[in-house]
Amino acid sequence: MVGDRWTLLIVRELLIQGPSRFGEVQRGLPGIATNLLTVRLRDLEANGLVTREPSPSAPGVPMYRLTDRGMALDGVLRELLKWGAPTVPDAPRDAIFQMHWLSQPARFLLQDRRPTEPAVLIRFGTLDDGFDLTAAEGSVAVQPCKRDVSPLATVTGPGPVLVALLQGALPLAVALANGVRVDGDTSTLDRVLPPAHSSINVPGQYS
């Protein structure tokens, strides 16, 4: 059901974005052919992992949504994320990166370390490609960016450096020196980032 090329990446996109139109799924999968995405979505639907439903804003345009069976793959993808994370620093410099891909590891790597303080919202990326992270009462939650909210800080930067920052492999100061940018209240990141490891190697230069 899930072993074919692209299939788990399609599941990943639907886990991140929620119910999505065909084009929205395709934008998160650079390089996939339109006809192949059509086949994979059809297979996922046939196997009960995805269902189609009418778009509330565009009659006649279907939206794809994971079923409970499809949502159950969340844990599988989490383990694959953990397995693959150590290889990210060695990714080619021209490797494609989309900010919203970080939303899943952010769910598992970041924590609310100041639970008694008021809730904060941090945006990673932009409205078109990113996610909002809320820290409140000891927990964190991620969701697609919303236009009607104002984050206290907005974070952008190179994918490998951001991954290292979220893993605690880089202190924030080193990440900032290597292309990460924080617009707004930088101190809000200290609330959710893991303590940096003793090593401060820059991604791509790990010993």
Disulfide bonds with the S-S distance in Angstrom:
none
